[in-house]
Amino acid sequence: MLGDYFALSFKNLKHRGIRSWLTLLGIFIGIAAVVALITLGNGLQAAVSAQFGVSSTEVITVQAGGLNSYGPPGSGVVNPLTVGDVEAIDKLSTVVRTIRRNLPSGRLEFNDRAVFGSAMSVPSGEDRDYSYEVLELEAEFGRLLKDGDRNRVMLGYNFYADSVGLEKSIKVGDKISLQGEALTVRDYEVIGISKKKGSLVFDNIVYMNEDPLEDLMGYGDDVDLIAVQVKSKDLMDKAKEDIEKLMRKRRGVKEGEEDFDVSTPQAMMATVNTVLGGVQAFIIIIASLSIIVGAIGIVNTMTTSVLERRKEIGIMKAIGATNQHVFMQFMIESGLMGLIGGAVGATIGMLIGIVGTAGIGSFIGSDIPLTINWILVFFSLVGSFIVGAVAGIAPAMQAAKQNPVDALRG
């Protein structure tokens, strides 16, 4: 019996005019917006996660505050961190190791062209191995830096992909020039190109061993960033508190007046997810208004349909259809209208999400995995059918109450 309702409803919908289908625009736009937004949101989360470039959940990042110029994290600050801070944090009971990071800005010359960017210091010994592991740093061509590589550098993938403005790809074995302190220019051999990470930072950076980079840039004891390995995940909160307490004491500041920042990958991602969640909630509210408008359109369309099909209703009742039969017929028909609008909207929303995710990946130079929330799509379709069916209740009740004699006479 239920199948008969759907079959007859499909048959009736085929003969609907353009006016009837236009009433579905509200549901179509609402569902398309929700599906597209969630798909794009998943892509944005993957893109933002790639920018951190850190896989370990047991790493705390410390950097100075008071930024007064554009540049990498921790650079250009009023009161920078120092080597003494690195050594003091390393002595905490919750800490396994601390790694000094300097990210000075400079000028790179190749192919008679120059670009400005950043370099990253690479520590020596066991700290080097740990850094490579945490950053998931691998060589696409050539090899990674080793201890003793004084006049050699490794470059991010975009130098090979020619995405940095040099108009020529840099390959292993090429020579580049770097300008340092007091306009000093030195030549370096490229011994490796890192694998693509999809990060605007790591794919565009010059990797140099710590001592040669300090000699070139002359930053002395200043430190841009301190990476802290904590003994275990369970000690993350305690380690963070210990570091903050220590740094407040060393820098002579009170709680709430810190001129430094101590953060974890989880905290950074939580902040990003909160922002994205707020944007998604706002768009969903707007999309819900479109769905409500679509539901009102279905009410109007089905009410008009009842008036136009009075004779059909009269014939149905004359041959034995009950009020319940007529009610179910019109309610399912309105539900199918909502379902069709939702199906088209979900399809367009997925296409927008796929194209948008590919666009984000292209912009940051990363292959972002496409994630389609099929559960969301399913419930969007179910919801659109329910919205249509609920919108059709009043017209369906009006149709069911029609007197067969009056309907046939009209």
ABEGO torsion letter per residue (X at the ends): XAAAAAAAAAAAAAABBAAAAAAAAAAAAAAAAAAAAAAAAAAAAAAAAAAAGBABAABBBBBBBGBABBEBBGBGBABBBBAAAAAAAAABAABABBBBBBBBBBBBBBGGBBBBBBBBBBBBEAAAAAAAAAAGBBBABEBBBBBGBAABBBBBAAAAAGAAGAGBBBBBGBBBBBBBBGGBBBBBBBABBBBBAGBAAAAABBBBBAAAAAAAAGAEABBABBBBBBABAAAAAAAAAAAAAAAAAAAGBBBGABABBBBBAAAAAAAAAAAAAAAAAAAAAAAAAAAAAAAAAAAAAAAAAAAAAAAAAAAAAAAGBBAAAAAAAAAAAAAAAAAAAAAAAAAAAAAAAAAAAAAAAAAAGBBBBBBBBAAAAAAAAAAAAAAAAAAAAAAAAAAAABBAAAAAAX
